Amino acid sequence: MTDLPKQLRATLNEQVVVATLKLESRYVSTDGTRRYLFKAHDNRQSTFSFLRTSRHHLLFFAVGIARFQCTFCLTQLGLLRNLTAGEIVEQIILL
């Protein structure tokens, strides 16, 4: 954003986090189901799934960080913390 003053850009760079999720892995099944594993700023994992049926496209996104391995959703079961509203929106924007 070069139209902002240089000092303001420096301050924003130090104090504002624009993105917190990192795409760790992506899996595509033969039926077209896609699963994505994200890592949050605290190194905890979150998942997002996309399923396509003959009539619908379904999105499943996480609202929390969990524990214990789940083979379908690529994350775990048992809530460790809730995702922030920004992290939930960020999942959708990234995909």
Beta strands, then each sheet from edge to edge (+ up, - down):
strand 1: 22-28
strand 2: 34-39
strand 3: 45-52
strand 4: 57-61
strand 5: 64-66
strand 6: 79-82
sheet 1: 1+ 2- 3+ 4-
sheet 2: 5+ 6-
end
